[in-house]
Amino acid sequence: MAKIYDERSVEHAGFAAGAKLETTIDHHEVNRDLAAQTQLTIVSVAHFPTRVIATDEKGIEWTLPLHSVKILEPVVQNDEPGADADASDEG
């Protein structure tokens, strides 16, 4: 039986899928390197240790620890009913 921590989340610790982030330090993975100040988009969040799974402009998926990234554009969720109605009333 798989532990819950073996699964990915779409949101955790202020990091959410779809948010834009930037690397703050150089990052190395097997057979590839990612330079500091590279902009990525979060796909999901992995646990123990907590890290983000993000893609670059080429669609390559990177696994990054939280201490090596900063959020540029957070995903803001508005749960108020009718919040989208104002945008469709233009016309």
N, CA, C and O of each residue as an XYZ file, in Angstrom:
364
protein
N       0.846     -1.180      0.000
C       0.000      0.000      0.000
C       0.892      1.245      0.000
O       1.810      1.370      0.810
N       0.604      2.148     -0.916
C       1.401      3.368     -1.036
C       1.039      4.347      0.072
O      -0.123      4.457      0.464
N       2.035      5.048      0.564
C       1.805      6.079      1.567
C       1.292      7.342      0.879
O       1.593      7.575     -0.292
N       0.534      8.143      1.585
C       0.009      9.390      1.028
C       1.137     10.308      0.578
O       0.950     11.116     -0.333
N       2.298     10.195      1.199
C       3.415     11.070      0.867
C       4.095     10.681     -0.436
O       4.973     11.401     -0.912
N       3.703      9.549     -1.021
C       4.248      9.145     -2.308
C       3.516      9.829     -3.458
O       3.936      9.717     -4.610
N       2.432     10.533     -3.159
C       1.638     11.195     -4.176
C       2.007     12.671     -4.265
O       2.543     13.249     -3.319
N       1.713     13.267     -5.411
C       1.943     14.692     -5.600
C       0.680     15.470     -5.250
O      -0.428     14.938     -5.311
N       0.862     16.731     -4.885
C      -0.253     17.636     -4.596
C      -0.235     18.759     -5.621
O       0.792     19.028     -6.245
N      -1.390     19.419     -5.792
C      -1.428     20.585     -6.681
C      -1.159     21.867     -5.915
O      -0.947     22.917     -6.521
N      -1.165     21.796     -4.563
C      -0.896     22.973     -3.742
C      -0.339     22.534     -2.399
O      -0.817     21.570     -1.801
N       0.685     23.254     -1.927
C       1.252     22.987     -0.615
C       2.229     24.102     -0.270
O       3.019     24.522     -1.115
N       2.178     24.574      0.948
C       3.133     25.555      1.475
C       3.221     26.825      0.625
O       4.296     27.412      0.495
N       2.105     27.245      0.054
C       2.092     28.464     -0.741
C       2.502     28.275     -2.190
O       2.510     29.236     -2.959
N       2.838     27.067     -2.570
C       3.188     26.747     -3.952
C       2.006     26.019     -4.577
O       1.524     25.036     -4.013
N       1.523     26.487     -5.745
C       0.362     25.878     -6.387
C       0.627     25.661     -7.874
O       1.366     26.418     -8.503
N       0.013     24.616     -8.422
C       0.144     24.328     -9.847
C      -0.289     25.536    -10.662
O      -1.303     26.164    -10.359
N       0.473     25.859    -11.688
C       0.186     26.994    -12.550
C       0.927     28.262    -12.175
O       1.002     29.190    -12.980
N       1.477     28.324    -10.971
C       2.219     29.511    -10.540
C       3.554     29.597    -11.273
O       4.158     28.578    -11.607
N       3.995     30.803    -11.511
C       5.294     31.038    -12.147
C       6.343     31.203    -11.058
O       6.095     31.845    -10.036
N       7.517     30.620    -11.282
C       8.605     30.768    -10.319
C       9.916     30.943    -11.039
O      10.006     30.774    -12.255
N      10.939     31.285    -10.269
C      12.283     31.506    -10.816
C      13.294     30.829     -9.902
O      13.170     30.875     -8.679
N      14.291     30.202    -10.506
C      15.342     29.576     -9.704
C      16.240     30.664     -9.121
O      16.530     31.659     -9.785
N      16.677     30.470     -7.879
C      17.532     31.456     -7.226
C      19.001     31.031     -7.246
O      19.894     31.852     -7.035
N      19.242     29.742     -7.500
C      20.606     29.204     -7.598
C      20.662     28.217     -8.753
O      19.625     27.746     -9.220
N      21.862     27.903     -9.212
C      22.020     26.876    -10.244
C      21.543     25.538     -9.691
O      21.707     25.258     -8.504
N      20.949     24.709    -10.556
C      20.407     23.422    -10.137
C      20.946     22.332    -11.061
O      21.009     22.523    -12.276
N      21.333     21.196    -10.493
C      21.861     20.078    -11.275
C      20.979     18.850    -11.096
O      20.629     18.488     -9.972
N      20.622     18.212    -12.203
C      19.961     16.909    -12.196
C      20.810     16.002    -13.069
O      21.729     16.472    -13.742
N      20.519     14.727    -13.068
C      21.296     13.768    -13.854
C      21.299     14.189    -15.330
O      20.239     14.343    -15.937
N      22.464     14.369    -15.887
C      22.681     14.702    -17.298
C      22.152     16.062    -17.744
O      22.036     16.308    -18.945
N      21.832     16.948    -16.808
C      21.382     18.277    -17.227
C      21.522     19.277    -16.082
O      21.534     18.912    -14.906
N      21.628     20.544    -16.464
C      21.780     21.627    -15.491
C      20.784     22.727    -15.807
O      20.415     22.930    -16.963
N      20.351     23.436    -14.772
C      19.418     24.537    -14.900
C      20.068     25.757    -14.247
O      20.473     25.708    -13.086
N      20.161     26.834    -14.994
C      20.820     28.040    -14.496
C      19.927     28.806    -13.529
O      18.701     28.714    -13.586
N      20.559     29.557    -12.646
C      19.825     30.464    -11.760
C      19.079     31.481    -12.616
O      19.505     31.792    -13.729
N      17.978     31.994    -12.105
C      17.136     32.996    -12.755
C      16.397     32.455    -13.980
O      16.018     33.219    -14.867
N      16.192     31.130    -14.027
C      15.380     30.519    -15.073
C      13.927     30.527    -14.610
O      13.638     30.169    -13.469
N      13.012     30.934    -15.491
C      11.605     30.970    -15.137
C      10.928     29.659    -15.512
O      11.147     29.121    -16.597
N      10.098     29.150    -14.597
C       9.420     27.869    -14.752
C       7.963     28.004    -14.336
O       7.565     29.004    -13.738
N       7.160     26.970    -14.665
C       5.760     26.905    -14.252
C       5.565     25.652    -13.413
O       5.959     24.561    -13.825
N       4.959     25.800    -12.237
C       4.751     24.658    -11.341
C       3.699     23.714    -11.913
O       2.633     24.141    -12.356
N       4.024     22.418    -11.895
C       3.103     21.359    -12.310
C       2.456     20.744    -11.072
O       1.244     20.533    -11.037
N       3.279     20.456    -10.047
C       2.787     19.853     -8.815
C       3.823     20.008     -7.716
O       4.910     20.543     -7.933
N       3.461     19.523     -6.517
C       4.351     19.580     -5.364
C       4.532     18.158     -4.839
O       3.551     17.443     -4.631
N       5.781     17.747     -4.626
C       6.097     16.427     -4.079
C       6.452     16.594     -2.605
O       6.827     17.681     -2.166
N       6.329     15.504     -1.845
C       6.497     15.583     -0.393
C       7.647     14.726      0.130
O       8.049     13.742     -0.490
N       8.155     15.127      1.273
C       9.195     14.440      2.054
C      10.421     14.086      1.239
O      10.541     12.933      0.826
N      11.325     14.988      0.986
C      11.258     16.397      1.344
C      10.371     17.149      0.352
O      10.234     16.741     -0.801
N       9.774     18.243      0.805
C       8.892     19.027     -0.053
C       9.706     19.689     -1.152
O      10.727     20.325     -0.889
N       9.246     19.532     -2.381
C       9.913     20.123     -3.543
C       8.877     20.352     -4.622
O       7.831     19.704     -4.625
N       9.153     21.264     -5.536
C       8.218     21.553     -6.618
C       8.645     20.835     -7.879
O       9.836     20.682     -8.153
N       7.659     20.398     -8.642
C       7.883     19.834     -9.965
C       7.431     20.924    -10.927
O       6.265     21.318    -10.913
N       8.338     21.413    -11.760
C       8.034     22.538    -12.638
C       8.591     22.278    -14.033
O       9.535     21.507    -14.202
N       7.993     22.933    -15.035
C       8.442     22.780    -16.412
C       9.030     24.094    -16.924
O       8.616     25.182    -16.524
N      10.007     23.958    -17.819
C      10.592     25.141    -18.452
C       9.871     25.411    -19.767
O       8.875     24.755    -20.073
N      10.367     26.378    -20.552
C       9.705     26.749    -21.805
C       9.747     25.644    -22.857
O       8.965     25.668    -23.807
N      10.642     24.685    -22.701
C      10.742     23.552    -23.635
C       9.874     22.370    -23.203
O       9.780     21.371    -23.916
N       9.235     22.488    -22.024
C       8.391     21.405    -21.529
C       9.146     20.375    -20.705
O       8.578     19.351    -20.325
N      10.419     20.633    -20.423
C      11.216     19.715    -19.607
C      10.818     19.881    -18.147
O      10.730     20.999    -17.638
N      10.581     18.758    -17.483
C      10.160     18.774    -16.082
C      11.378     18.722    -15.165
O      12.282     17.907    -15.352
N      11.385     19.613    -14.165
C      12.474     19.721    -13.198
C      11.924     19.511    -11.796
O      10.801     19.919    -11.500
N      12.709     18.877    -10.931
C      12.352     18.687     -9.530
C      13.273     19.573     -8.700
O      14.486     19.364     -8.671
N      12.687     20.568     -8.021
C      13.480     21.581     -7.343
C      13.112     21.701     -5.863
O      11.929     21.693     -5.523
N      14.110     21.811     -4.977
C      13.810     22.042     -3.564
C      13.269     23.471     -3.371
O      13.608     24.376     -4.134
N      12.440     23.657     -2.363
C      11.815     24.962     -2.136
C      12.813     26.075     -1.889
O      12.562     27.222     -2.257
N      13.952     25.754     -1.268
C      14.922     26.811     -0.954
C      15.651     27.353     -2.177
O      16.387     28.334     -2.069
N      15.460     26.727     -3.344
C      16.171     27.195     -4.534
C      15.266     27.894     -5.544
O      15.674     28.131     -6.681
N      14.026     28.228     -5.132
C      13.102     28.918     -6.033
C      12.378     30.045     -5.303
O      12.294     30.057     -4.075
N      11.855     30.996     -6.088
C      10.988     32.033     -5.532
C       9.795     32.185     -6.469
O       9.923     32.053     -7.686
N       8.640     32.464     -5.886
C       7.414     32.613     -6.667
C       7.395     33.993     -7.316
O       7.626     35.003     -6.651
N       7.121     34.029     -8.616
C       7.009     35.296     -9.344
C       5.547     35.714     -9.466
O       5.198     36.864     -9.203
N       4.694     34.768     -9.869
C       3.273     35.040    -10.063
C       2.483     33.941     -9.373
O       2.317     32.856     -9.930
N       1.993     34.208     -8.163
C       1.212     33.182     -7.475
C      -0.132     32.963     -8.150
O      -0.658     33.861     -8.808
N      -0.679     31.778     -7.986
C      -2.012     31.477     -8.482
C      -2.988     31.954     -7.421
O      -2.950     31.481     -6.286
N      -3.864     32.887     -7.778
C      -4.834     33.426     -6.834
C      -6.176     32.785     -7.120
O      -6.676     32.838     -8.243
N      -6.757     32.173     -6.088
C      -8.050     31.532     -6.244
C      -9.103     32.379     -5.561
O      -8.965     32.727     -4.388
N     -10.147     32.710     -6.288
C     -11.246     33.489     -5.735
C     -12.452     32.566     -5.670
O     -13.025     32.223     -6.704
N     -12.841     32.161     -4.465
C     -13.930     31.208     -4.282
C     -15.286     31.884     -4.104
O     -16.263     31.215     -3.767
N     -15.366     33.190     -4.322
C     -16.631     33.876     -4.158
C     -17.552     33.542     -5.322
O     -17.132     33.591     -6.478
N     -18.821     33.198     -5.024
C     -19.765     32.918     -6.108
C     -19.979     34.170     -6.958
O     -20.074     35.279     -6.432
N     -20.051     33.983     -8.257
C     -20.306     35.099     -9.154
C     -19.099     35.954     -9.444
O     -19.239     37.003    -10.073
N     -17.921     35.553     -9.015
C     -16.724     36.362     -9.247
C     -16.418     36.498    -10.721
O     -15.902     37.528    -11.154
N     -16.729     35.467    -11.506
C     -16.478     35.501    -12.947
C     -17.587     36.219    -13.701
O     -17.407     36.557    -14.871
N     -18.712     36.457    -13.074
C     -19.848     37.077    -13.742
C     -19.541     38.501    -14.186
O     -20.029     38.933    -15.230
N     -18.743     39.241    -13.419
C     -18.432     40.623    -13.777
C     -17.707     40.712    -15.102
O     -17.944     41.648    -15.866
N     -16.841     39.776    -15.393
C     -16.063     39.797    -16.632
C     -16.948     39.536    -17.838
O     -16.676     40.069    -18.913
N     -18.001     38.732    -17.699
C     -18.855     38.383    -18.829
C     -19.933     39.424    -19.077
O     -20.618     39.354    -20.097
N     -20.108     40.395    -18.173
C     -21.160     41.412    -18.323
C     -20.758     42.534    -19.257
O     -21.583     43.384    -19.592
N     -19.485     42.552    -19.692
C     -19.050     43.610    -20.604
C     -19.696     43.391    -21.962
O     -19.793     42.255    -22.424
N     -20.131     44.444    -22.595
C     -20.649     44.134    -23.888
C     -21.409     45.159    -24.512
O     -21.893     44.975    -25.629
